[in-house]
Amino acid sequence: MILETGMRGDAKLMVTDGDTALALGSGIVNVLGSPRLVALCEEACHNALANTLETGTTTVGMRVQFDHLQPTPIGAEVFAEAVLKKIDGRRLSFEVSATDAGGLIAAGKMTRVVVSIDEFMGKCCGTST
């Protein structure tokens, strides 16, 4: 496994009815919901590490610091980017941002931890994959 600061990943989303705050239960408006936006940024973090982790390992979310700055309507395209900023053992710290046609809509930091899938699932469910 070769991880280096500066690794980048991205993810895109075309906002649908199912991505709204109303659909996700996080509000009553039909704009992109914060939970979906956080998930898109986590996807970008995951994509930054594509093909670099050892077989049988993955990363899981540990901490999210996130500011959702602007609303985004249904039908808009959203682009998320993650940059690996710090490696502290198994802890990986990313800076994330998301934009739509109007500019920056969210920014923050996410920490993910490298785990053995079998050990992680064993702790969670008493089983392994």
A tleap script that builds the chain and sets N, CA, C and O, in Angstrom:
source leaprc.protein.ff14SB
mol = sequence {
  NMET ILE LEU GLU THR GLY MET ARG GLY ASP
  ALA LYS LEU MET VAL THR ASP GLY ASP THR
  ALA LEU ALA LEU GLY SER GLY ILE VAL ASN
  VAL LEU GLY SER PRO ARG LEU VAL ALA LEU
  CYS GLU GLU ALA CYS HIE ASN ALA LEU ALA
  ASN THR LEU GLU THR GLY THR THR THR VAL
  GLY MET ARG VAL GLN PHE ASP HIE LEU GLN
  PRO THR PRO ILE GLY ALA GLU VAL PHE ALA
  GLU ALA VAL LEU LYS LYS ILE ASP GLY ARG
  ARG LEU SER PHE GLU VAL SER ALA THR ASP
  ALA GLY GLY LEU ILE ALA ALA GLY LYS MET
  THR ARG VAL VAL VAL SER ILE ASP GLU PHE
  MET GLY LYS CYS CYS GLY THR SER CTHR
}
set mol.1.N position { 0.852 -1.172 0.000 }
set mol.1.CA position { 0.000 0.000 0.000 }
set mol.1.C position { 0.899 1.236 0.000 }
set mol.1.O position { 1.730 1.416 0.890 }
set mol.2.N position { 0.720 2.066 -0.996 }
set mol.2.CA position { 1.500 3.292 -1.085 }
set mol.2.C position { 0.534 4.475 -1.030 }
set mol.2.O position { -0.181 4.753 -1.992 }
set mol.3.N position { 0.525 5.158 0.101 }
set mol.3.CA position { -0.307 6.342 0.276 }
set mol.3.C position { 0.600 7.550 0.395 }
set mol.3.O position { 1.623 7.514 1.079 }
set mol.4.N position { 0.213 8.618 -0.281 }
set mol.4.CA position { 0.990 9.860 -0.240 }
set mol.4.C position { 0.057 11.039 -0.099 }
set mol.4.O position { -1.029 11.055 -0.679 }
set mol.5.N position { 0.478 12.030 0.673 }
set mol.5.CA position { -0.323 13.247 0.727 }
set mol.5.C position { -0.383 13.827 -0.676 }
set mol.5.O position { 0.534 13.659 -1.480 }
set mol.6.N position { -1.473 14.506 -0.945 }
set mol.6.CA position { -1.691 15.084 -2.262 }
set mol.6.C position { -2.531 14.213 -3.174 }
set mol.6.O position { -2.972 14.676 -4.226 }
set mol.7.N position { -2.767 12.954 -2.796 }
set mol.7.CA position { -3.627 12.091 -3.616 }
set mol.7.C position { -5.007 12.729 -3.700 }
set mol.7.O position { -5.518 13.260 -2.714 }
set mol.8.N position { -5.613 12.671 -4.905 }
set mol.8.CA position { -6.900 13.327 -5.143 }
set mol.8.C position { -7.923 12.348 -5.694 }
set mol.8.O position { -7.599 11.410 -6.423 }
set mol.9.N position { -9.154 12.599 -5.323 }
set mol.9.CA position { -10.262 11.841 -5.877 }
set mol.9.C position { -11.432 12.752 -6.098 }
set mol.9.O position { -11.529 13.817 -5.486 }
set mol.10.N position { -12.332 12.337 -6.978 }
set mol.10.CA position { -13.523 13.140 -7.215 }
set mol.10.C position { -14.737 12.246 -7.393 }
set mol.10.O position { -14.618 11.031 -7.551 }
set mol.11.N position { -15.891 12.862 -7.364 }
set mol.11.CA position { -17.161 12.182 -7.558 }
set mol.11.C position { -18.159 13.202 -8.086 }
set mol.11.O position { -18.094 14.385 -7.751 }
set mol.12.N position { -19.079 12.729 -8.912 }
set mol.12.CA position { -20.099 13.609 -9.489 }
set mol.12.C position { -21.486 13.088 -9.174 }
set mol.12.O position { -21.683 11.894 -8.947 }
set mol.13.N position { -22.437 13.995 -9.162 }
set mol.13.CA position { -23.821 13.662 -8.888 }
set mol.13.C position { -24.732 14.594 -9.667 }
set mol.13.O position { -24.517 15.806 -9.690 }
set mol.14.N position { -25.755 14.027 -10.309 }
set mol.14.CA position { -26.846 14.815 -10.868 }
set mol.14.C position { -27.972 14.718 -9.840 }
set mol.14.O position { -28.499 13.631 -9.602 }
set mol.15.N position { -28.337 15.827 -9.241 }
set mol.15.CA position { -29.301 15.838 -8.134 }
set mol.15.C position { -30.675 15.387 -8.626 }
set mol.15.O position { -31.217 15.929 -9.589 }
set mol.16.N position { -31.226 14.378 -7.939 }
set mol.16.CA position { -32.564 13.867 -8.242 }
set mol.16.C position { -33.470 14.062 -7.026 }
set mol.16.O position { -33.023 14.514 -5.971 }
set mol.17.N position { -34.731 13.720 -7.186 }
set mol.17.CA position { -35.690 13.817 -6.079 }
set mol.17.C position { -35.214 13.037 -4.860 }
set mol.17.O position { -35.438 13.459 -3.725 }
set mol.18.N position { -34.556 11.899 -5.088 }
set mol.18.CA position { -34.105 11.059 -3.988 }
set mol.18.C position { -32.927 11.613 -3.215 }
set mol.18.O position { -32.591 11.095 -2.150 }
set mol.19.N position { -32.288 12.659 -3.731 }
set mol.19.CA position { -31.130 13.271 -3.086 }
set mol.19.C position { -31.495 14.475 -2.224 }
set mol.19.O position { -30.618 15.093 -1.620 }
set mol.20.N position { -32.767 14.809 -2.163 }
set mol.20.CA position { -33.182 16.036 -1.482 }
set mol.20.C position { -33.288 15.874 0.034 }
set mol.20.O position { -33.401 14.766 0.559 }
set mol.21.N position { -33.250 16.998 0.702 }
set mol.21.CA position { -33.425 16.997 2.156 }
set mol.21.C position { -34.770 16.369 2.523 }
set mol.21.O position { -34.862 15.634 3.506 }
set mol.22.N position { -35.805 16.653 1.746 }
set mol.22.CA position { -37.124 16.090 2.013 }
set mol.22.C position { -37.091 14.564 1.918 }
set mol.22.O position { -37.616 13.880 2.797 }
set mol.23.N position { -36.490 14.035 0.877 }
set mol.23.CA position { -36.435 12.581 0.684 }
set mol.23.C position { -35.564 11.898 1.738 }
set mol.23.O position { -35.841 10.765 2.132 }
set mol.24.N position { -34.526 12.573 2.190 }
set mol.24.CA position { -33.585 11.976 3.143 }
set mol.24.C position { -34.001 12.166 4.597 }
set mol.24.O position { -33.374 11.615 5.502 }
set mol.25.N position { -35.047 12.937 4.820 }
set mol.25.CA position { -35.519 13.156 6.181 }
set mol.25.C position { -34.702 14.159 6.967 }
set mol.25.O position { -34.783 14.208 8.195 }
set mol.26.N position { -33.902 14.972 6.253 }
set mol.26.CA position { -33.072 15.944 6.959 }
set mol.26.C position { -33.621 17.367 6.855 }
set mol.26.O position { -32.980 18.322 7.294 }
set mol.27.N position { -34.804 17.496 6.276 }
set mol.27.CA position { -35.421 18.810 6.117 }
set mol.27.C position { -36.702 18.677 5.320 }
set mol.27.O position { -37.151 17.568 5.031 }
set mol.28.N position { -37.295 19.816 4.962 }
set mol.28.CA position { -38.565 19.785 4.241 }
set mol.28.C position { -38.472 20.460 2.876 }
set mol.28.O position { -39.494 20.716 2.240 }
set mol.29.N position { -37.260 20.747 2.426 }
set mol.29.CA position { -37.098 21.426 1.136 }
set mol.29.C position { -36.560 20.466 0.084 }
set mol.29.O position { -35.843 19.512 0.384 }
set mol.30.N position { -36.930 20.750 -1.151 }
set mol.30.CA position { -36.503 19.914 -2.274 }
set mol.30.C position { -35.232 20.448 -2.921 }
set mol.30.O position { -35.221 20.814 -4.096 }
set mol.31.N position { -34.165 20.484 -2.132 }
set mol.31.CA position { -32.824 20.812 -2.619 }
set mol.31.C position { -31.890 19.721 -2.120 }
set mol.31.O position { -32.267 18.929 -1.256 }
set mol.32.N position { -30.682 19.673 -2.651 }
set mol.32.CA position { -29.719 18.656 -2.259 }
set mol.32.C position { -29.565 18.632 -0.740 }
set mol.32.O position { -29.263 19.652 -0.119 }
set mol.33.N position { -29.774 17.463 -0.155 }
set mol.33.CA position { -29.682 17.307 1.289 }
set mol.33.C position { -28.242 17.157 1.740 }
set mol.33.O position { -27.414 16.576 1.038 }
set mol.34.N position { -27.955 17.686 2.910 }
set mol.34.CA position { -26.601 17.593 3.461 }
set mol.34.C position { -26.110 16.151 3.593 }
set mol.34.O position { -24.944 15.892 3.296 }
set mol.35.N position { -26.952 15.193 4.030 }
set mol.35.CA position { -26.444 13.822 4.134 }
set mol.35.C position { -25.952 13.275 2.788 }
set mol.35.O position { -24.953 12.557 2.736 }
set mol.36.N position { -26.649 13.612 1.713 }
set mol.36.CA position { -26.225 13.133 0.394 }
set mol.36.C position { -24.938 13.819 -0.037 }
set mol.36.O position { -24.090 13.200 -0.678 }
set mol.37.N position { -24.788 15.075 0.304 }
set mol.37.CA position { -23.584 15.821 -0.038 }
set mol.37.C position { -22.375 15.285 0.728 }
set mol.37.O position { -21.283 15.174 0.171 }
set mol.38.N position { -22.568 14.956 1.997 }
set mol.38.CA position { -21.493 14.344 2.784 }
set mol.38.C position { -21.092 13.014 2.146 }
set mol.38.O position { -19.903 12.728 2.007 }
set mol.39.N position { -22.081 12.198 1.755 }
set mol.39.CA position { -21.797 10.902 1.133 }
set mol.39.C position { -21.024 11.083 -0.176 }
set mol.39.O position { -20.134 10.288 -0.480 }
set mol.40.N position { -21.351 12.107 -0.945 }
set mol.40.CA position { -20.632 12.366 -2.196 }
set mol.40.C position { -19.168 12.713 -1.908 }
set mol.40.O position { -18.272 12.262 -2.621 }
set mol.41.N position { -18.932 13.496 -0.887 }
set mol.41.CA position { -17.556 13.841 -0.526 }
set mol.41.C position { -16.807 12.623 0.006 }
set mol.41.O position { -15.610 12.477 -0.245 }
set mol.42.N position { -17.500 11.741 0.744 }
set mol.42.CA position { -16.854 10.507 1.193 }
set mol.42.C position { -16.505 9.624 -0.006 }
set mol.42.O position { -15.466 8.964 -0.016 }
set mol.43.N position { -17.372 9.618 -1.009 }
set mol.43.CA position { -17.075 8.876 -2.237 }
set mol.43.C position { -15.806 9.418 -2.893 }
set mol.43.O position { -14.984 8.645 -3.384 }
set mol.44.N position { -15.644 10.723 -2.904 }
set mol.44.CA position { -14.437 11.330 -3.468 }
set mol.44.C position { -13.198 10.898 -2.674 }
set mol.44.O position { -12.150 10.633 -3.262 }
set mol.45.N position { -13.314 10.826 -1.346 }
set mol.45.CA position { -12.197 10.332 -0.519 }
set mol.45.C position { -11.858 8.897 -0.898 }
set mol.45.O position { -10.693 8.550 -1.093 }
set mol.46.N position { -12.888 8.075 -0.998 }
set mol.46.CA position { -12.690 6.676 -1.380 }
set mol.46.C position { -11.998 6.589 -2.748 }
set mol.46.O position { -11.073 5.797 -2.931 }
set mol.47.N position { -12.445 7.394 -3.690 }
set mol.47.CA position { -11.866 7.377 -5.039 }
set mol.47.C position { -10.418 7.850 -5.061 }
set mol.47.O position { -9.654 7.459 -5.944 }
set mol.48.N position { -10.033 8.683 -4.106 }
set mol.48.CA position { -8.640 9.142 -4.031 }
set mol.48.C position { -7.698 7.976 -3.752 }
set mol.48.O position { -6.515 8.032 -4.084 }
set mol.49.N position { -8.230 6.924 -3.141 }
set mol.49.CA position { -7.411 5.787 -2.741 }
set mol.49.C position { -7.583 4.580 -3.662 }
set mol.49.O position { -7.042 3.506 -3.399 }
set mol.50.N position { -8.332 4.763 -4.732 }
set mol.50.CA position { -8.627 3.651 -5.643 }
set mol.50.C position { -7.351 2.935 -6.064 }
set mol.50.O position { -6.376 3.557 -6.485 }
set mol.51.N position { -7.383 1.622 -5.940 }
set mol.51.CA position { -6.280 0.747 -6.363 }
set mol.51.C position { -4.986 0.937 -5.571 }
set mol.51.O position { -3.923 0.525 -6.034 }
set mol.52.N position { -5.054 1.550 -4.392 }
set mol.52.CA position { -3.831 1.727 -3.605 }
set mol.52.C position { -3.838 0.916 -2.311 }
set mol.52.O position { -2.777 0.643 -1.750 }
set mol.53.N position { -5.001 0.535 -1.840 }
set mol.53.CA position { -5.087 -0.204 -0.580 }
set mol.53.C position { -4.804 -1.685 -0.815 }
set mol.53.O position { -5.075 -2.223 -1.889 }
set mol.54.N position { -4.258 -2.326 0.204 }
set mol.54.CA position { -3.982 -3.755 0.122 }
set mol.54.C position { -5.286 -4.535 0.028 }
set mol.54.O position { -6.309 -4.108 0.564 }
set mol.55.N position { -5.253 -5.671 -0.648 }
set mol.55.CA position { -6.409 -6.543 -0.733 }
set mol.55.C position { -6.882 -6.892 0.675 }
set mol.55.O position { -6.075 -7.199 1.553 }
set mol.56.N position { -8.187 -6.842 0.879 }
set mol.56.CA position { -8.746 -7.163 2.192 }
set mol.56.C position { -8.849 -5.979 3.124 }
set mol.56.O position { -9.277 -6.127 4.269 }
set mol.57.N position { -8.458 -4.791 2.648 }
set mol.57.CA position { -8.579 -3.589 3.473 }
set mol.57.C position { -9.467 -2.573 2.779 }
set mol.57.O position { -9.686 -2.635 1.569 }
set mol.58.N position { -9.969 -1.647 3.562 }
set mol.58.CA position { -10.748 -0.532 3.047 }
set mol.58.C position { -10.591 0.620 4.027 }
set mol.58.O position { -9.874 0.500 5.020 }
set mol.59.N position { -11.253 1.726 3.754 }
set mol.59.CA position { -11.290 2.818 4.724 }
set mol.59.C position { -12.726 3.021 5.164 }
set mol.59.O position { -13.671 2.787 4.410 }
set mol.60.N position { -12.864 3.461 6.403 }
set mol.60.CA position { -14.185 3.773 6.952 }
set mol.60.C position { -14.147 5.177 7.539 }
set mol.60.O position { -13.112 5.648 8.011 }
set mol.61.N position { -15.295 5.828 7.496 }
set mol.61.CA position { -15.378 7.175 8.030 }
set mol.61.C position { -15.248 7.197 9.536 }
set mol.61.O position { -15.774 6.331 10.235 }
set mol.62.N position { -14.533 8.208 10.029 }
set mol.62.CA position { -14.330 8.361 11.468 }
set mol.62.C position { -14.806 9.732 11.956 }
set mol.62.O position { -15.405 9.851 13.025 }
set mol.63.N position { -14.528 10.761 11.154 }
set mol.63.CA position { -14.863 12.120 11.587 }
set mol.63.C position { -15.232 12.959 10.374 }
set mol.63.O position { -14.623 12.845 9.310 }
set mol.64.N position { -16.238 13.803 10.555 }
set mol.64.CA position { -16.675 14.709 9.497 }
set mol.64.C position { -16.820 16.105 10.092 }
set mol.64.O position { -17.535 16.302 11.074 }
set mol.65.N position { -16.140 17.061 9.491 }
set mol.65.CA position { -16.308 18.482 9.808 }
set mol.65.C position { -16.716 19.122 8.489 }
set mol.65.O position { -15.933 19.142 7.540 }
set mol.66.N position { -17.943 19.647 8.423 }
set mol.66.CA position { -18.503 19.952 7.111 }
set mol.66.C position { -19.395 21.178 7.173 }
set mol.66.O position { -20.247 21.294 8.054 }
set mol.67.N position { -19.197 22.084 6.242 }
set mol.67.CA position { -20.057 23.257 6.106 }
set mol.67.C position { -20.787 23.176 4.771 }
set mol.67.O position { -20.164 23.174 3.709 }
set mol.68.N position { -22.119 23.109 4.837 }
set mol.68.CA position { -22.962 23.121 3.640 }
set mol.68.C position { -23.380 24.574 3.453 }
set mol.68.O position { -24.189 25.094 4.221 }
set mol.69.N position { -22.829 25.227 2.435 }
set mol.69.CA position { -22.883 26.680 2.310 }
set mol.69.C position { -24.011 27.229 1.444 }
set mol.69.O position { -24.518 28.321 1.701 }
set mol.70.N position { -24.403 26.477 0.419 }
set mol.70.CA position { -25.394 26.982 -0.538 }
set mol.70.C position { -26.347 25.865 -0.954 }
set mol.70.O position { -25.945 24.702 -0.986 }
set mol.71.N position { -27.609 26.191 -1.275 }
set mol.71.CA position { -28.542 25.174 -1.755 }
set mol.71.C position { -28.283 24.834 -3.225 }
set mol.71.O position { -27.797 25.661 -3.997 }
set mol.72.N position { -28.619 23.599 -3.587 }
set mol.72.CA position { -28.472 23.136 -4.961 }
set mol.72.C position { -29.784 22.482 -5.383 }
set mol.72.O position { -30.277 21.592 -4.691 }
set mol.73.N position { -30.365 22.916 -6.522 }
set mol.73.CA position { -31.672 22.413 -6.936 }
set mol.73.C position { -31.607 21.033 -7.607 }
set mol.73.O position { -30.549 20.583 -8.045 }
set mol.74.N position { -32.756 20.390 -7.671 }
set mol.74.CA position { -32.899 19.150 -8.433 }
set mol.74.C position { -32.495 19.437 -9.879 }
set mol.74.O position { -32.839 20.484 -10.426 }
set mol.75.N position { -31.773 18.514 -10.491 }
set mol.75.CA position { -31.342 18.664 -11.880 }
set mol.75.C position { -29.953 19.244 -12.035 }
set mol.75.O position { -29.381 19.196 -13.124 }
set mol.76.N position { -29.400 19.791 -10.966 }
set mol.76.CA position { -28.056 20.373 -11.042 }
set mol.76.C position { -27.004 19.282 -10.912 }
set mol.76.O position { -27.237 18.253 -10.277 }
set mol.77.N position { -25.848 19.514 -11.517 }
set mol.77.CA position { -24.719 18.602 -11.373 }
set mol.77.C position { -23.801 19.134 -10.275 }
set mol.77.O position { -23.512 20.329 -10.209 }
set mol.78.N position { -23.351 18.219 -9.415 }
set mol.78.CA position { -22.463 18.570 -8.319 }
set mol.78.C position { -21.172 17.785 -8.477 }
set mol.78.O position { -21.185 16.596 -8.795 }
set mol.79.N position { -20.061 18.467 -8.250 }
set mol.79.CA position { -18.737 17.865 -8.356 }
set mol.79.C position { -18.059 17.973 -6.995 }
set mol.79.O position { -17.934 19.064 -6.439 }
set mol.80.N position { -17.624 16.834 -6.464 }
set mol.80.CA position { -16.917 16.820 -5.175 }
set mol.80.C position { -15.475 16.424 -5.398 }
set mol.80.O position { -15.176 15.599 -6.261 }
set mol.81.N position { -14.573 17.015 -4.615 }
set mol.81.CA position { -13.155 16.692 -4.690 }
set mol.81.C position { -12.615 16.477 -3.284 }
set mol.81.O position { -12.992 17.171 -2.340 }
set mol.82.N position { -11.723 15.500 -3.169 }
set mol.82.CA position { -11.050 15.216 -1.896 }
set mol.82.C position { -9.554 15.184 -2.136 }
set mol.82.O position { -9.089 14.649 -3.143 }
set mol.83.N position { -8.796 15.762 -1.201 }
set mol.83.CA position { -7.337 15.764 -1.274 }
set mol.83.C position { -6.802 15.215 0.047 }
set mol.83.O position { -7.137 15.720 1.119 }
set mol.84.N position { -5.977 14.188 -0.038 }
set mol.84.CA position { -5.369 13.602 1.157 }
set mol.84.C position { -4.319 14.577 1.686 }
set mol.84.O position { -3.333 14.868 1.009 }
set mol.85.N position { -4.537 15.075 2.896 }
set mol.85.CA position { -3.663 16.093 3.470 }
set mol.85.C position { -2.711 15.570 4.533 }
set mol.85.O position { -1.619 16.110 4.710 }
set mol.86.N position { -3.124 14.508 5.252 }
set mol.86.CA position { -2.282 14.029 6.346 }
set mol.86.C position { -2.461 12.526 6.516 }
set mol.86.O position { -3.569 11.999 6.422 }
set mol.87.N position { -1.351 11.854 6.768 }
set mol.87.CA position { -1.365 10.425 7.059 }
set mol.87.C position { -0.765 10.244 8.448 }
set mol.87.O position { 0.386 10.604 8.692 }
set mol.88.N position { -1.563 9.681 9.355 }
set mol.88.CA position { -1.113 9.450 10.726 }
set mol.88.C position { -1.401 7.990 11.051 }
set mol.88.O position { -2.450 7.665 11.607 }
set mol.89.N position { -0.463 7.115 10.699 }
set mol.89.CA position { -0.699 5.686 10.852 }
set mol.89.C position { -1.820 5.252 9.929 }
set mol.89.O position { -1.733 5.399 8.709 }
set mol.90.N position { -2.886 4.711 10.533 }
set mol.90.CA position { -4.038 4.274 9.736 }
set mol.90.C position { -5.039 5.398 9.483 }
set mol.90.O position { -5.966 5.232 8.690 }
set mol.91.N position { -4.863 6.540 10.149 }
set mol.91.CA position { -5.784 7.671 9.993 }
set mol.91.C position { -5.383 8.538 8.804 }
set mol.91.O position { -4.231 8.952 8.670 }
set mol.92.N position { -6.360 8.797 7.952 }
set mol.92.CA position { -6.132 9.597 6.755 }
set mol.92.C position { -7.041 10.813 6.812 }
set mol.92.O position { -8.259 10.681 6.929 }
set mol.93.N position { -6.446 12.002 6.729 }
set mol.93.CA position { -7.202 13.248 6.798 }
set mol.93.C position { -7.297 13.884 5.425 }
set mol.93.O position { -6.289 14.086 4.747 }
set mol.94.N position { -8.517 14.195 5.024 }
set mol.94.CA position { -8.789 14.778 3.717 }
set mol.94.C position { -9.399 16.161 3.867 }
set mol.94.O position { -10.121 16.432 4.827 }
set mol.95.N position { -9.102 17.038 2.908 }
set mol.95.CA position { -9.866 18.266 2.731 }
set mol.95.C position { -10.807 17.995 1.581 }
set mol.95.O position { -10.398 17.466 0.548 }
set mol.96.N position { -12.081 18.359 1.758 }
set mol.96.CA position { -13.085 18.110 0.729 }
set mol.96.C position { -13.785 19.409 0.355 }
set mol.96.O position { -13.872 20.347 1.148 }
set mol.97.N position { -14.278 19.434 -0.873 }
set mol.97.CA position { -15.086 20.563 -1.325 }
set mol.97.C position { -16.067 20.061 -2.368 }
set mol.97.O position { -15.850 19.028 -3.002 }
set mol.98.N position { -17.148 20.809 -2.534 }
set mol.98.CA position { -18.143 20.480 -3.547 }
set mol.98.C position { -18.599 21.764 -4.217 }
set mol.98.O position { -18.756 22.803 -3.575 }
set mol.99.N position { -18.807 21.667 -5.520 }
set mol.99.CA position { -19.241 22.820 -6.304 }
set mol.99.C position { -20.394 22.429 -7.215 }
set mol.99.O position { -20.568 21.260 -7.560 }
set mol.100.N position { -21.175 23.427 -7.594 }
set mol.100.CA position { -22.154 23.276 -8.664 }
set mol.100.C position { -21.917 24.429 -9.638 }
set mol.100.O position { -20.908 25.126 -9.524 }
set mol.101.N position { -22.807 24.641 -10.576 }
set mol.101.CA position { -22.599 25.683 -11.584 }
set mol.101.C position { -22.445 27.072 -10.968 }
set mol.101.O position { -21.838 27.954 -11.577 }
set mol.102.N position { -22.984 27.274 -9.776 }
set mol.102.CA position { -22.903 28.565 -9.107 }
set mol.102.C position { -21.642 28.765 -8.284 }
set mol.102.O position { -21.405 29.865 -7.786 }
set mol.103.N position { -20.823 27.720 -8.129 }
set mol.103.CA position { -19.590 27.834 -7.362 }
set mol.103.C position { -19.563 26.898 -6.165 }
set mol.103.O position { -20.218 25.855 -6.165 }
set mol.104.N position { -18.806 27.275 -5.153 }
set mol.104.CA position { -18.610 26.450 -3.971 }
set mol.104.C position { -19.920 26.293 -3.193 }
set mol.104.O position { -20.577 27.281 -2.866 }
set mol.105.N position { -20.295 25.035 -2.898 }
set mol.105.CA position { -21.509 24.793 -2.109 }
set mol.105.C position { -21.208 24.133 -0.768 }
set mol.105.O position { -22.043 24.154 0.136 }
set mol.106.N position { -20.006 23.541 -0.632 }
set mol.106.CA position { -19.659 22.892 0.635 }
set mol.106.C position { -18.153 22.723 0.733 }
set mol.106.O position { -17.455 22.632 -0.277 }
set mol.107.N position { -17.664 22.682 1.969 }
set mol.107.CA position { -16.239 22.447 2.208 }
set mol.107.C position { -16.076 21.872 3.601 }
set mol.107.O position { -16.906 22.086 4.484 }
set mol.108.N position { -14.985 21.136 3.780 }
set mol.108.CA position { -14.744 20.595 5.095 }
set mol.108.C position { -13.566 19.653 5.143 }
set mol.108.O position { -12.717 19.628 4.252 }
set mol.109.N position { -13.540 18.873 6.220 }
set mol.109.CA position { -12.474 17.900 6.447 }
set mol.109.C position { -13.128 16.575 6.813 }
set mol.109.O position { -14.156 16.536 7.489 }
set mol.110.N position { -12.517 15.504 6.357 }
set mol.110.CA position { -12.991 14.162 6.678 }
set mol.110.C position { -11.799 13.312 7.075 }
set mol.110.O position { -10.735 13.380 6.459 }
set mol.111.N position { -11.988 12.515 8.106 }
set mol.111.CA position { -10.961 11.567 8.519 }
set mol.111.C position { -11.498 10.168 8.278 }
set mol.111.O position { -12.613 9.836 8.682 }
set mol.112.N position { -10.687 9.349 7.610 }
set mol.112.CA position { -11.028 7.957 7.363 }
set mol.112.C position { -9.915 7.097 7.929 }
set mol.112.O position { -8.775 7.546 8.042 }
set mol.113.N position { -10.242 5.855 8.286 }
set mol.113.CA position { -9.286 4.952 8.906 }
set mol.113.C position { -9.178 3.691 8.059 }
set mol.113.O position { -10.188 3.126 7.641 }
set mol.114.N position { -7.949 3.256 7.810 }
set mol.114.CA position { -7.716 2.008 7.079 }
set mol.114.C position { -7.997 0.849 8.029 }
set mol.114.O position { -7.464 0.801 9.137 }
set mol.115.N position { -8.843 -0.088 7.584 }
set mol.115.CA position { -9.198 -1.245 8.405 }
set mol.115.C position { -9.129 -2.528 7.579 }
set mol.115.O position { -9.253 -2.511 6.355 }
set mol.116.N position { -8.930 -3.629 8.281 }
set mol.116.CA position { -9.100 -4.950 7.689 }
set mol.116.C position { -10.602 -5.192 7.597 }
set mol.116.O position { -11.311 -5.060 8.595 }
set mol.117.N position { -11.087 -5.540 6.431 }
set mol.117.CA position { -12.522 -5.757 6.256 }
set mol.117.C position { -13.014 -6.872 7.173 }
set mol.117.O position { -14.050 -6.725 7.821 }
set mol.118.N position { -12.290 -7.977 7.235 }
set mol.118.CA position { -12.708 -9.103 8.075 }
set mol.118.C position { -12.773 -8.715 9.547 }
set mol.118.O position { -13.755 -9.020 10.224 }
set mol.119.N position { -11.750 -8.053 10.043 }
set mol.119.CA position { -11.740 -7.652 11.452 }
set mol.119.C position { -12.844 -6.643 11.750 }
set mol.119.O position { -13.514 -6.731 12.778 }
set mol.120.N position { -13.026 -5.698 10.856 }
set mol.120.CA position { -14.050 -4.669 11.039 }
set mol.120.C position { -15.443 -5.295 11.085 }
set mol.120.O position { -16.234 -4.984 11.975 }
set mol.121.N position { -15.743 -6.169 10.136 }
set mol.121.CA position { -17.054 -6.808 10.107 }
set mol.121.C position { -17.225 -7.744 11.298 }
set mol.121.O position { -18.334 -7.902 11.809 }
set mol.122.N position { -16.144 -8.358 11.738 }
set mol.122.CA position { -16.222 -9.210 12.924 }
set mol.122.C position { -16.608 -8.428 14.157 }
set mol.122.O position { -17.401 -8.902 14.971 }
set mol.123.N position { -16.053 -7.222 14.309 }
set mol.123.CA position { -16.402 -6.358 15.450 }
set mol.123.C position { -17.832 -5.880 15.355 }
set mol.123.O position { -18.536 -5.770 16.358 }
set mol.124.N position { -18.244 -5.603 14.158 }
set mol.124.CA position { -19.588 -5.057 13.923 }
set mol.124.C position { -20.678 -6.106 14.104 }
set mol.124.O position { -21.662 -5.890 14.812 }
set mol.125.N position { -20.483 -7.221 13.460 }
set mol.125.CA position { -21.583 -8.178 13.323 }
set mol.125.C position { -21.287 -9.552 13.901 }
set mol.125.O position { -22.128 -10.449 13.839 }
set mol.126.N position { -20.098 -9.720 14.460 }
set mol.126.CA position { -19.745 -11.024 14.982 }
set mol.126.C position { -19.460 -12.045 13.898 }
set mol.126.O position { -19.411 -13.249 14.148 }
set mol.127.N position { -19.268 -11.526 12.664 }
set mol.127.CA position { -18.971 -12.392 11.522 }
set mol.127.C position { -17.830 -11.794 10.736 }
set mol.127.O position { -17.394 -10.678 11.018 }
set mol.128.N position { -17.357 -12.504 9.783 }
set mol.128.CA position { -16.369 -11.963 8.857 }
set mol.128.C position { -16.842 -12.200 7.440 }
set mol.128.O position { -17.689 -13.057 7.188 }
set mol.129.N position { -16.280 -11.421 6.505 }
set mol.129.CA position { -16.686 -11.552 5.112 }
set mol.129.C position { -15.907 -12.626 4.410 }
set mol.129.O position { -16.124 -12.870 3.223 }
savepdb mol mol.pdb
quit
